[in-house]
């Protein structure tokens, strides 16, 4: 197991260092529920030749941090939704 950039995955696949994870994932009771927790684009980036070769490292929600004081000093209010 290793943590690496997705772009390094293909070097490891070409060196035959990667074992696809499908056989391990197929025994999960709720495989689809587990896999649905990943952002789709990140998971697609983890596939090679139709097989899951790695899993995204983070399954966290997208957030945006801001400095309340800087916004206030600039006369700005923080958006209350992603659409704002």
Backbone as XML, in Angstrom:
<?xml version="1.0"?>
<chain id="A" units="angstrom">
  <residue number="1" name="UNK">
    <atom name="N" x="0.842" y="-1.154" z="0.000"/>
    <atom name="CA" x="0.000" y="0.000" z="0.000"/>
    <atom name="C" x="0.895" y="1.227" z="0.000"/>
  </residue>
  <residue number="2" name="UNK">
    <atom name="N" x="0.501" y="2.223" z="-0.792"/>
    <atom name="CA" x="1.283" y="3.452" z="-0.881"/>
    <atom name="C" x="0.364" y="4.617" z="-1.188"/>
  </residue>
  <residue number="3" name="UNK">
    <atom name="N" x="0.783" y="5.787" z="-0.821"/>
    <atom name="CA" x="0.087" y="7.022" z="-1.170"/>
    <atom name="C" x="0.924" y="7.693" z="-2.250"/>
  </residue>
  <residue number="4" name="UNK">
    <atom name="N" x="0.301" y="7.966" z="-3.401"/>
    <atom name="CA" x="1.037" y="8.577" z="-4.496"/>
    <atom name="C" x="0.103" y="9.388" z="-5.368"/>
  </residue>
  <residue number="5" name="UNK">
    <atom name="N" x="0.692" y="10.184" z="-6.222"/>
    <atom name="CA" x="-0.099" y="10.945" z="-7.180"/>
    <atom name="C" x="-0.674" y="9.992" z="-8.219"/>
  </residue>
  <residue number="6" name="UNK">
    <atom name="N" x="-1.851" y="10.294" z="-8.703"/>
    <atom name="CA" x="-2.501" y="9.426" z="-9.686"/>
    <atom name="C" x="-1.652" y="9.278" z="-10.943"/>
  </residue>
  <residue number="7" name="UNK">
    <atom name="N" x="-0.886" y="10.298" z="-11.288"/>
    <atom name="CA" x="-0.064" y="10.224" z="-12.493"/>
    <atom name="C" x="1.040" y="9.181" z="-12.367"/>
  </residue>
  <residue number="8" name="UNK">
    <atom name="N" x="1.465" y="8.872" z="-11.142"/>
    <atom name="CA" x="2.487" y="7.841" z="-10.937"/>
    <atom name="C" x="1.921" y="6.434" z="-11.057"/>
  </residue>
  <residue number="9" name="UNK">
    <atom name="N" x="0.621" y="6.309" z="-11.022"/>
    <atom name="CA" x="-0.014" y="4.998" z="-11.090"/>
    <atom name="C" x="0.389" y="4.255" z="-12.355"/>
  </residue>
  <residue number="10" name="UNK">
    <atom name="N" x="0.408" y="4.951" z="-13.476"/>
    <atom name="CA" x="0.659" y="4.291" z="-14.751"/>
    <atom name="C" x="2.088" y="3.763" z="-14.853"/>
  </residue>
  <residue number="11" name="UNK">
    <atom name="N" x="3.038" y="4.446" z="-14.240"/>
    <atom name="CA" x="4.410" y="3.927" z="-14.197"/>
    <atom name="C" x="4.452" y="2.601" z="-13.447"/>
  </residue>
  <residue number="12" name="UNK">
    <atom name="N" x="3.724" y="2.532" z="-12.342"/>
    <atom name="CA" x="3.696" y="1.304" z="-11.545"/>
    <atom name="C" x="2.948" y="0.184" z="-12.258"/>
  </residue>
  <residue number="13" name="UNK">
    <atom name="N" x="1.898" y="0.529" z="-12.978"/>
    <atom name="CA" x="1.167" y="-0.479" z="-13.761"/>
    <atom name="C" x="2.076" y="-1.036" z="-14.849"/>
  </residue>
  <residue number="14" name="UNK">
    <atom name="N" x="2.757" y="-0.147" z="-15.569"/>
    <atom name="CA" x="3.648" y="-0.585" z="-16.644"/>
    <atom name="C" x="4.810" y="-1.425" z="-16.129"/>
  </residue>
  <residue number="15" name="UNK">
    <atom name="N" x="5.220" y="-1.212" z="-14.894"/>
    <atom name="CA" x="6.289" y="-2.013" z="-14.285"/>
    <atom name="C" x="5.737" y="-3.305" z="-13.679"/>
  </residue>
  <residue number="16" name="UNK">
    <atom name="N" x="4.425" y="-3.513" z="-13.800"/>
    <atom name="CA" x="3.741" y="-4.699" z="-13.270"/>
    <atom name="C" x="3.844" y="-4.805" z="-11.747"/>
  </residue>
  <residue number="17" name="UNK">
    <atom name="N" x="3.788" y="-3.644" z="-11.076"/>
    <atom name="CA" x="3.822" y="-3.601" z="-9.611"/>
    <atom name="C" x="2.429" y="-3.494" z="-8.991"/>
  </residue>
  <residue number="18" name="UNK">
    <atom name="N" x="1.419" y="-3.300" z="-9.822"/>
    <atom name="CA" x="0.066" y="-3.055" z="-9.317"/>
    <atom name="C" x="-0.819" y="-4.269" z="-9.565"/>
  </residue>
  <residue number="19" name="UNK">
    <atom name="N" x="-1.512" y="-4.683" z="-8.536"/>
    <atom name="CA" x="-2.519" y="-5.735" z="-8.665"/>
    <atom name="C" x="-3.884" y="-5.059" z="-8.631"/>
  </residue>
  <residue number="20" name="UNK">
    <atom name="N" x="-4.717" y="-5.268" z="-9.653"/>
    <atom name="CA" x="-6.049" y="-4.665" z="-9.626"/>
    <atom name="C" x="-6.802" y="-5.048" z="-8.353"/>
  </residue>
  <residue number="21" name="UNK">
    <atom name="N" x="-7.634" y="-4.145" z="-7.884"/>
    <atom name="CA" x="-8.338" y="-4.318" z="-6.613"/>
    <atom name="C" x="-9.722" y="-4.935" z="-6.754"/>
  </residue>
  <residue number="22" name="UNK">
    <atom name="N" x="-10.146" y="-5.200" z="-7.969"/>
    <atom name="CA" x="-11.517" y="-5.665" z="-8.204"/>
    <atom name="C" x="-11.880" y="-6.908" z="-7.395"/>
  </residue>
  <residue number="23" name="UNK">
    <atom name="N" x="-10.987" y="-7.882" z="-7.310"/>
    <atom name="CA" x="-11.313" y="-9.112" z="-6.571"/>
    <atom name="C" x="-11.507" y="-8.834" z="-5.083"/>
  </residue>
  <residue number="24" name="UNK">
    <atom name="N" x="-10.808" y="-7.842" z="-4.557"/>
    <atom name="CA" x="-10.980" y="-7.468" z="-3.149"/>
    <atom name="C" x="-12.268" y="-6.670" z="-2.947"/>
  </residue>
  <residue number="25" name="UNK">
    <atom name="N" x="-12.558" y="-5.805" z="-3.895"/>
    <atom name="CA" x="-13.763" y="-4.978" z="-3.789"/>
    <atom name="C" x="-15.030" y="-5.805" z="-3.974"/>
  </residue>
  <residue number="26" name="UNK">
    <atom name="N" x="-14.947" y="-6.838" z="-4.790"/>
    <atom name="CA" x="-16.133" y="-7.657" z="-5.070"/>
    <atom name="C" x="-16.644" y="-8.418" z="-3.856"/>
  </residue>
  <residue number="27" name="UNK">
    <atom name="N" x="-15.842" y="-8.602" z="-2.832"/>
    <atom name="CA" x="-16.299" y="-9.323" z="-1.638"/>
    <atom name="C" x="-16.937" y="-8.395" z="-0.602"/>
  </residue>
  <residue number="28" name="UNK">
    <atom name="N" x="-16.905" y="-7.099" z="-0.850"/>
    <atom name="CA" x="-17.549" y="-6.160" z="0.077"/>
    <atom name="C" x="-19.056" y="-6.348" z="0.039"/>
  </residue>
  <residue number="29" name="UNK">
    <atom name="N" x="-19.691" y="-6.336" z="1.193"/>
    <atom name="CA" x="-21.147" y="-6.494" z="1.256"/>
    <atom name="C" x="-21.859" y="-5.356" z="0.540"/>
  </residue>
  <residue number="30" name="UNK">
    <atom name="N" x="-21.336" y="-4.151" z="0.669"/>
    <atom name="CA" x="-21.964" y="-2.988" z="0.044"/>
    <atom name="C" x="-20.952" y="-2.293" z="-0.868"/>
  </residue>
  <residue number="31" name="UNK">
    <atom name="N" x="-20.455" y="-3.048" z="-1.843"/>
    <atom name="CA" x="-19.431" y="-2.502" z="-2.743"/>
    <atom name="C" x="-19.905" y="-1.217" z="-3.413"/>
  </residue>
  <residue number="32" name="UNK">
    <atom name="N" x="-21.122" y="-1.229" z="-3.948"/>
    <atom name="CA" x="-21.612" y="-0.044" z="-4.653"/>
    <atom name="C" x="-21.729" y="1.150" z="-3.722"/>
  </residue>
  <residue number="33" name="UNK">
    <atom name="N" x="-22.209" y="0.937" z="-2.518"/>
    <atom name="CA" x="-22.304" y="2.027" z="-1.555"/>
    <atom name="C" x="-20.940" y="2.581" z="-1.206"/>
  </residue>
  <residue number="34" name="UNK">
    <atom name="N" x="-19.975" y="1.678" z="-1.048"/>
    <atom name="CA" x="-18.605" y="2.101" z="-0.736"/>
    <atom name="C" x="-18.019" y="2.898" z="-1.892"/>
  </residue>
  <residue number="35" name="UNK">
    <atom name="N" x="-18.159" y="2.386" z="-3.092"/>
    <atom name="CA" x="-17.575" y="3.047" z="-4.261"/>
    <atom name="C" x="-18.289" y="4.356" z="-4.578"/>
  </residue>
  <residue number="36" name="UNK">
    <atom name="N" x="-19.574" y="4.436" z="-4.266"/>
    <atom name="CA" x="-20.331" y="5.664" z="-4.525"/>
    <atom name="C" x="-19.876" y="6.824" z="-3.649"/>
  </residue>
  <residue number="37" name="UNK">
    <atom name="N" x="-19.146" y="6.537" z="-2.579"/>
    <atom name="CA" x="-18.648" y="7.598" z="-1.702"/>
    <atom name="C" x="-17.508" y="8.394" z="-2.326"/>
  </residue>
  <residue number="38" name="UNK">
    <atom name="N" x="-16.897" y="7.866" z="-3.364"/>
    <atom name="CA" x="-15.796" y="8.571" z="-4.027"/>
    <atom name="C" x="-16.353" y="9.514" z="-5.087"/>
  </residue>
  <residue number="39" name="UNK">
    <atom name="N" x="-15.676" y="10.632" z="-5.286"/>
    <atom name="CA" x="-16.041" y="11.502" z="-6.401"/>
    <atom name="C" x="-15.799" y="10.722" z="-7.692"/>
  </residue>
  <residue number="40" name="UNK">
    <atom name="N" x="-16.786" y="10.746" z="-8.575"/>
    <atom name="CA" x="-16.743" y="9.927" z="-9.783"/>
    <atom name="C" x="-15.478" y="10.175" z="-10.619"/>
  </residue>
  <residue number="41" name="UNK">
    <atom name="N" x="-15.100" y="11.429" z="-10.793"/>
    <atom name="CA" x="-13.918" y="11.741" z="-11.602"/>
    <atom name="C" x="-12.651" y="11.178" z="-10.972"/>
  </residue>
  <residue number="42" name="UNK">
    <atom name="N" x="-12.563" y="11.217" z="-9.649"/>
    <atom name="CA" x="-11.387" y="10.672" z="-8.972"/>
    <atom name="C" x="-11.328" y="9.157" z="-9.139"/>
  </residue>
  <residue number="43" name="UNK">
    <atom name="N" x="-12.472" y="8.517" z="-9.046"/>
    <atom name="CA" x="-12.510" y="7.066" z="-9.185"/>
    <atom name="C" x="-12.178" y="6.648" z="-10.617"/>
  </residue>
  <residue number="44" name="UNK">
    <atom name="N" x="-12.683" y="7.381" z="-11.596"/>
    <atom name="CA" x="-12.362" y="7.063" z="-12.992"/>
    <atom name="C" x="-10.865" y="7.189" z="-13.241"/>
  </residue>
  <residue number="45" name="UNK">
    <atom name="N" x="-10.229" y="8.120" z="-12.574"/>
    <atom name="CA" x="-8.786" y="8.310" z="-12.698"/>
    <atom name="C" x="-8.017" y="7.158" z="-12.052"/>
  </residue>
  <residue number="46" name="UNK">
    <atom name="N" x="-8.712" y="6.326" z="-11.287"/>
    <atom name="CA" x="-8.102" y="5.194" z="-10.589"/>
    <atom name="C" x="-8.226" y="3.894" z="-11.375"/>
  </residue>
  <residue number="47" name="UNK">
    <atom name="N" x="-8.871" y="3.959" z="-12.514"/>
    <atom name="CA" x="-9.078" y="2.761" z="-13.332"/>
    <atom name="C" x="-8.066" y="2.712" z="-14.478"/>
  </residue>
  <residue number="48" name="UNK">
    <atom name="N" x="-7.724" y="1.491" z="-14.842"/>
    <atom name="CA" x="-6.861" y="1.277" z="-16.000"/>
    <atom name="C" x="-7.326" y="0.000" z="-16.677"/>
  </residue>
  <residue number="49" name="UNK">
    <atom name="N" x="-7.558" y="0.079" z="-17.955"/>
    <atom name="CA" x="-7.997" y="-1.085" z="-18.724"/>
    <atom name="C" x="-9.262" y="-1.707" z="-18.130"/>
  </residue>
  <residue number="50" name="UNK">
    <atom name="N" x="-10.152" y="-0.842" z="-17.612"/>
    <atom name="CA" x="-11.420" y="-1.294" z="-17.052"/>
    <atom name="C" x="-11.347" y="-1.852" z="-15.646"/>
  </residue>
  <residue number="51" name="UNK">
    <atom name="N" x="-10.172" y="-1.834" z="-15.047"/>
    <atom name="CA" x="-9.992" y="-2.393" z="-13.704"/>
    <atom name="C" x="-9.638" y="-1.294" z="-12.714"/>
  </residue>
  <residue number="52" name="UNK">
    <atom name="N" x="-10.084" y="-1.476" z="-11.474"/>
    <atom name="CA" x="-9.748" y="-0.532" z="-10.406"/>
    <atom name="C" x="-8.339" y="-0.875" z="-9.931"/>
  </residue>
  <residue number="53" name="UNK">
    <atom name="N" x="-7.420" y="0.047" z="-10.136"/>
    <atom name="CA" x="-6.018" y="-0.201" z="-9.782"/>
    <atom name="C" x="-5.584" y="0.538" z="-8.528"/>
  </residue>
  <residue number="54" name="UNK">
    <atom name="N" x="-6.373" y="1.486" z="-8.094"/>
    <atom name="CA" x="-6.080" y="2.191" z="-6.848"/>
    <atom name="C" x="-7.369" y="2.866" z="-6.383"/>
  </residue>
  <residue number="55" name="UNK">
    <atom name="N" x="-7.343" y="3.377" z="-5.185"/>
    <atom name="CA" x="-8.487" y="4.114" z="-4.655"/>
    <atom name="C" x="-8.037" y="5.526" z="-4.322"/>
  </residue>
  <residue number="56" name="UNK">
    <atom name="N" x="-8.900" y="6.489" z="-4.563"/>
    <atom name="CA" x="-8.543" y="7.858" z="-4.185"/>
    <atom name="C" x="-8.204" y="7.918" z="-2.699"/>
  </residue>
  <residue number="57" name="UNK">
    <atom name="N" x="-7.211" y="8.705" z="-2.371"/>
    <atom name="CA" x="-6.726" y="8.801" z="-0.994"/>
    <atom name="C" x="-7.733" y="9.477" z="-0.090"/>
  </residue>
  <residue number="58" name="UNK">
    <atom name="N" x="-8.412" y="10.473" z="-0.595"/>
    <atom name="CA" x="-9.344" y="11.222" z="0.242"/>
    <atom name="C" x="-10.752" y="11.092" z="-0.307"/>
  </residue>
  <residue number="59" name="UNK">
    <atom name="N" x="-11.686" y="10.946" z="0.611"/>
    <atom name="CA" x="-13.097" y="10.904" z="0.229"/>
    <atom name="C" x="-13.817" y="12.034" z="0.941"/>
  </residue>
  <residue number="60" name="UNK">
    <atom name="N" x="-13.163" y="13.145" z="1.071"/>
    <atom name="CA" x="-13.736" y="14.244" z="1.842"/>
    <atom name="C" x="-14.565" y="15.166" z="0.953"/>
  </residue>
  <residue number="61" name="UNK">
    <atom name="N" x="-15.392" y="15.929" z="1.582"/>
    <atom name="CA" x="-16.225" y="16.895" z="0.873"/>
    <atom name="C" x="-15.389" y="18.105" z="0.472"/>
  </residue>
  <residue number="62" name="UNK">
    <atom name="N" x="-15.779" y="18.711" z="-0.617"/>
    <atom name="CA" x="-15.107" y="19.921" z="-1.077"/>
    <atom name="C" x="-15.514" y="21.071" z="-0.165"/>
  </residue>
  <residue number="63" name="UNK">
    <atom name="N" x="-14.549" y="21.803" z="0.318"/>
    <atom name="CA" x="-14.818" y="22.940" z="1.196"/>
    <atom name="C" x="-14.019" y="24.142" z="0.718"/>
  </residue>
  <residue number="64" name="UNK">
    <atom name="N" x="-14.444" y="25.302" z="1.158"/>
    <atom name="CA" x="-13.704" y="26.521" z="0.867"/>
    <atom name="C" x="-13.518" y="27.266" z="2.179"/>
  </residue>
  <residue number="65" name="UNK">
    <atom name="N" x="-12.286" y="27.612" z="2.481"/>
    <atom name="CA" x="-11.985" y="28.388" z="3.674"/>
    <atom name="C" x="-11.844" y="29.849" z="3.279"/>
  </residue>
  <residue number="66" name="UNK">
    <atom name="N" x="-12.232" y="30.731" z="4.181"/>
    <atom name="CA" x="-12.034" y="32.151" z="3.936"/>
    <atom name="C" x="-11.773" y="32.844" z="5.262"/>
  </residue>
  <residue number="67" name="UNK">
    <atom name="N" x="-11.181" y="34.013" z="5.182"/>
    <atom name="CA" x="-10.868" y="34.806" z="6.367"/>
    <atom name="C" x="-11.992" y="35.819" z="6.559"/>
  </residue>
  <residue number="68" name="UNK">
    <atom name="N" x="-12.784" y="35.636" z="7.608"/>
    <atom name="CA" x="-13.936" y="36.509" z="7.863"/>
    <atom name="C" x="-13.523" y="37.969" z="7.967"/>
  </residue>
  <residue number="69" name="UNK">
    <atom name="N" x="-12.420" y="38.230" z="8.634"/>
    <atom name="CA" x="-11.979" y="39.617" z="8.817"/>
    <atom name="C" x="-11.596" y="40.272" z="7.496"/>
  </residue>
  <residue number="70" name="UNK">
    <atom name="N" x="-10.916" y="39.553" z="6.631"/>
    <atom name="CA" x="-10.548" y="40.115" z="5.330"/>
    <atom name="C" x="-11.791" y="40.398" z="4.489"/>
  </residue>
  <residue number="71" name="UNK">
    <atom name="N" x="-12.748" y="39.489" z="4.517"/>
    <atom name="CA" x="-13.998" y="39.719" z="3.787"/>
    <atom name="C" x="-14.701" y="40.959" z="4.335"/>
  </residue>
  <residue number="72" name="UNK">
    <atom name="N" x="-14.796" y="41.043" z="5.651"/>
    <atom name="CA" x="-15.478" y="42.171" z="6.293"/>
    <atom name="C" x="-14.787" y="43.485" z="5.948"/>
  </residue>
  <residue number="73" name="UNK">
    <atom name="N" x="-13.458" y="43.511" z="6.038"/>
    <atom name="CA" x="-12.701" y="44.728" z="5.726"/>
    <atom name="C" x="-12.848" y="45.147" z="4.268"/>
  </residue>
  <residue number="74" name="UNK">
    <atom name="N" x="-13.093" y="44.185" z="3.392"/>
    <atom name="CA" x="-13.274" y="44.487" z="1.972"/>
    <atom name="C" x="-14.732" y="44.775" z="1.636"/>
  </residue>
  <residue number="75" name="UNK">
    <atom name="N" x="-15.613" y="44.722" z="2.637"/>
    <atom name="CA" x="-17.030" y="44.984" z="2.405"/>
    <atom name="C" x="-17.745" y="43.843" z="1.706"/>
  </residue>
  <residue number="76" name="UNK">
    <atom name="N" x="-17.234" y="42.647" z="1.863"/>
    <atom name="CA" x="-17.824" y="41.477" z="1.211"/>
    <atom name="C" x="-18.518" y="40.586" z="2.225"/>
  </residue>
  <residue number="77" name="UNK">
    <atom name="N" x="-19.549" y="39.907" z="1.774"/>
    <atom name="CA" x="-20.175" y="38.892" z="2.619"/>
    <atom name="C" x="-19.872" y="37.528" z="2.007"/>
  </residue>
  <residue number="78" name="UNK">
    <atom name="N" x="-19.762" y="36.549" z="2.855"/>
    <atom name="CA" x="-19.448" y="35.201" z="2.376"/>
    <atom name="C" x="-20.655" y="34.603" z="1.663"/>
  </residue>
  <residue number="79" name="UNK">
    <atom name="N" x="-20.431" y="33.856" z="0.588"/>
    <atom name="CA" x="-21.558" y="33.194" z="-0.074"/>
    <atom name="C" x="-22.174" y="32.150" z="0.851"/>
  </residue>
  <residue number="80" name="UNK">
    <atom name="N" x="-23.475" y="31.957" z="0.725"/>
    <atom name="CA" x="-24.145" y="30.980" z="1.586"/>
    <atom name="C" x="-24.428" y="29.661" z="0.870"/>
  </residue>
  <residue number="81" name="UNK">
    <atom name="N" x="-23.983" y="29.548" z="-0.392"/>
    <atom name="CA" x="-24.128" y="28.297" z="-1.135"/>
    <atom name="C" x="-23.086" y="28.275" z="-2.250"/>
  </residue>
  <residue number="82" name="UNK">
    <atom name="N" x="-22.886" y="27.103" z="-2.859"/>
    <atom name="CA" x="-21.933" y="27.004" z="-3.966"/>
    <atom name="C" x="-22.423" y="27.790" z="-5.177"/>
  </residue>
  <residue number="83" name="UNK">
    <atom name="N" x="-23.721" y="27.963" z="-5.303"/>
    <atom name="CA" x="-24.271" y="28.694" z="-6.443"/>
    <atom name="C" x="-24.100" y="30.204" z="-6.323"/>
  </residue>
  <residue number="84" name="UNK">
    <atom name="N" x="-23.841" y="30.684" z="-5.117"/>
    <atom name="CA" x="-23.761" y="32.143" z="-4.899"/>
    <atom name="C" x="-22.544" y="32.747" z="-5.534"/>
  </residue>
</chain>
